[in-house]
Amino acid sequence: MAKTSGKKKEPVGGTKKELVIVTRPVVTPQEVERDPRKKKLMLLLKALEDQGGIYERSLVNLVYWLKTEKDIDLGYNFYLVGDVPTSRDLHDDIMALLYVGYAETDPRTKKLRLTNDGKEFLEKKWFDQELYQKLKAAVEELRPKIAALDAQIELTTLLSRTTGPRRRRRLP
């Protein structure tokens, strides 16, 4: 009688998939009301409203440029991956604003923008006119850099889209 070992076979090199569950607290409009970073972020989105929104990656770069070039600190910490600034806190705040319905992603362009609820919140609960004017002026100065980054993002998404299945030509 042959003996079998009690060892299970492991999948070959990296084929094992693992489910990772990350718990996050539920975000409420009251939490947004108490968080100065989220309110400043909403004010920045309002300052960008005449552009028709902004891509998330462009927004991250813009907040980084505001901090490093214009000395307008919205409260986010950044780390650079290559030359690309990244901020986990900023991403989480964008997700929180999307979750409570103060921001939305345009279905056609995929750009972030404030919703009517977000604009109403700023008008009724909190609107720092001085900061808004500083952000508006800084955004106007940084507009060429933002436009170049947005154009790059649009081009890469356009090129990465897959076309429909190709039809084979029938030979006579």
C-alpha positions as CSV (number, residue, x, y, z in Angstrom):
1,M,0.0,0.0,0.0
2,A,1.4,3.4,-1.0
3,K,1.7,6.2,1.4
4,T,0.5,9.6,0.5
5,S,1.9,12.7,2.1
6,G,-0.5,15.1,3.8
7,K,0.9,18.0,1.8
8,K,-1.5,19.9,-0.6
9,K,-0.3,20.9,-4.0
10,E,0.3,24.6,-4.3
11,P,-0.8,26.4,-7.4
12,V,2.0,27.1,-9.9
13,G,3.6,30.6,-9.7
14,G,1.1,33.3,-8.9
15,T,-2.1,31.7,-10.0
16,K,-3.5,31.8,-6.5
17,K,-6.1,34.5,-6.0
18,E,-7.0,36.0,-2.7
19,L,-10.0,38.0,-1.7
20,V,-9.0,41.1,0.3
21,I,-11.8,42.9,2.2
22,V,-11.1,46.4,3.1
23,T,-13.5,48.1,5.6
24,R,-14.2,51.8,5.3
25,P,-16.4,53.9,7.5
26,V,-19.6,55.2,5.9
27,V,-19.3,58.8,4.8
28,T,-22.1,61.2,5.6
29,P,-22.8,64.8,4.5
30,Q,-22.2,65.8,8.2
31,E,-18.7,64.3,8.0
32,V,-18.0,66.4,4.9
33,E,-19.4,69.4,6.7
34,R,-16.8,68.9,9.5
35,D,-13.8,68.1,7.3
36,P,-11.9,71.2,6.1
37,R,-10.0,69.3,3.4
38,K,-13.1,68.0,1.7
39,K,-14.7,71.5,1.8
40,K,-11.5,73.0,0.2
41,L,-11.6,70.3,-2.4
42,M,-15.2,71.1,-3.3
43,L,-14.2,74.8,-3.6
44,L,-11.5,73.8,-6.0
45,L,-14.0,71.8,-8.1
46,K,-16.2,74.9,-8.1
47,A,-13.3,77.0,-9.4
48,L,-12.8,74.5,-12.2
49,E,-16.5,74.5,-13.1
50,D,-16.1,76.7,-16.3
51,Q,-13.7,74.1,-17.7
52,G,-16.5,71.4,-17.6
53,G,-14.7,69.3,-15.0
54,I,-11.3,67.7,-14.6
55,Y,-9.9,64.2,-14.8
56,E,-8.9,62.8,-11.4
57,R,-5.3,62.4,-12.4
58,S,-5.2,66.1,-13.5
59,L,-6.9,67.1,-10.2
60,V,-4.2,65.3,-8.2
61,N,-1.5,67.1,-10.2
62,L,-3.3,70.4,-9.8
63,V,-3.5,70.1,-6.0
64,Y,0.2,69.1,-6.0
65,W,1.1,72.2,-8.1
66,L,-1.1,74.4,-5.9
67,K,0.9,73.2,-2.9
68,T,4.4,73.3,-4.4
69,E,4.2,76.3,-6.9
70,K,1.5,78.6,-5.5
71,D,1.8,77.9,-1.8
72,I,-1.9,77.0,-1.5
73,D,-2.0,74.0,0.8
74,L,-5.3,72.1,0.8
75,G,-4.1,69.7,3.4
76,Y,-2.9,66.8,1.3
77,N,0.4,64.9,1.6
78,F,1.9,63.7,-1.6
79,Y,4.6,61.2,-2.6
80,L,6.2,61.0,-6.0
81,V,6.2,57.8,-8.1
82,G,8.7,58.7,-10.7
83,D,7.6,62.3,-11.6
84,V,3.9,61.6,-10.9
85,P,2.4,62.9,-7.6
86,T,0.1,60.6,-5.7
87,S,-2.0,61.1,-2.6
88,R,-4.1,58.4,-1.0
89,D,-5.9,61.0,1.1
90,L,-6.9,63.0,-1.9
91,H,-8.2,59.9,-3.7
92,D,-10.2,58.9,-0.6
93,D,-11.8,62.4,-0.3
94,I,-12.7,62.3,-4.0
95,M,-14.4,58.9,-3.4
96,A,-16.2,60.4,-0.3
97,L,-17.5,63.3,-2.3
98,L,-18.7,61.0,-5.1
99,Y,-20.4,58.7,-2.4
100,V,-22.4,61.5,-0.7
101,G,-23.4,62.9,-4.1
102,Y,-21.6,66.3,-3.9
103,A,-19.4,65.4,-6.9
104,E,-20.0,63.3,-10.0
105,T,-18.2,61.9,-12.9
106,D,-19.5,63.1,-16.3
107,P,-20.7,59.9,-18.1
108,R,-19.5,61.1,-21.5
109,T,-16.1,62.7,-20.6
110,K,-15.3,60.9,-17.3
111,K,-14.4,64.2,-15.8
112,L,-15.1,65.1,-12.1
113,R,-17.4,68.0,-11.4
114,L,-19.6,69.3,-8.6
115,T,-23.3,68.3,-8.5
116,N,-26.1,70.7,-7.8
117,D,-26.1,69.3,-4.2
118,G,-22.4,70.1,-3.9
119,K,-22.9,73.7,-5.2
120,E,-25.9,74.1,-2.8
121,F,-23.8,72.8,0.1
122,L,-21.1,75.4,-0.6
123,E,-23.5,78.2,-0.9
124,K,-25.5,77.4,2.3
125,K,-23.0,75.8,4.6
126,W,-19.5,77.0,3.8
127,F,-18.0,79.4,1.2
128,D,-14.6,81.0,1.8
129,Q,-14.6,83.8,-0.7
130,E,-10.9,84.7,-0.1
131,L,-9.7,81.1,-0.7
132,Y,-12.1,80.8,-3.7
133,Q,-10.5,83.9,-5.4
134,K,-7.0,82.6,-4.7
135,L,-7.9,79.2,-6.2
136,K,-9.6,80.7,-9.2
137,A,-6.5,82.9,-9.9
138,A,-4.1,79.9,-9.4
139,V,-6.2,77.7,-11.7
140,E,-6.2,80.4,-14.4
141,E,-2.4,80.5,-14.2
142,L,-2.0,76.7,-14.3
143,R,-4.7,76.3,-17.0
144,P,-2.1,75.5,-19.8
145,K,-0.5,72.7,-17.7
146,I,-3.9,71.3,-16.8
147,A,-5.0,71.4,-20.5
148,A,-1.9,69.6,-21.6
149,L,-2.4,66.9,-19.0
150,D,-6.1,66.5,-19.9
151,A,-5.2,66.3,-23.6
152,Q,-2.7,63.5,-22.8
153,I,-5.2,61.6,-20.8
154,E,-7.9,61.9,-23.6
155,L,-5.4,60.7,-26.2
156,T,-4.3,57.7,-24.2
157,T,-7.9,56.7,-23.4
158,L,-8.8,57.2,-27.1
159,L,-5.9,55.0,-28.2
160,S,-6.6,52.3,-25.6
161,R,-10.2,51.8,-26.5
162,T,-10.8,48.6,-28.3
163,T,-12.6,48.7,-31.5
164,G,-15.4,46.3,-32.3
165,P,-14.7,42.9,-33.8
166,R,-13.4,43.0,-37.3
167,R,-15.3,41.3,-40.0
168,R,-13.5,38.9,-42.2
169,R,-13.7,39.7,-45.9
170,R,-15.0,36.8,-47.9
171,L,-13.1,36.0,-51.0
172,P,-15.2,35.4,-54.1
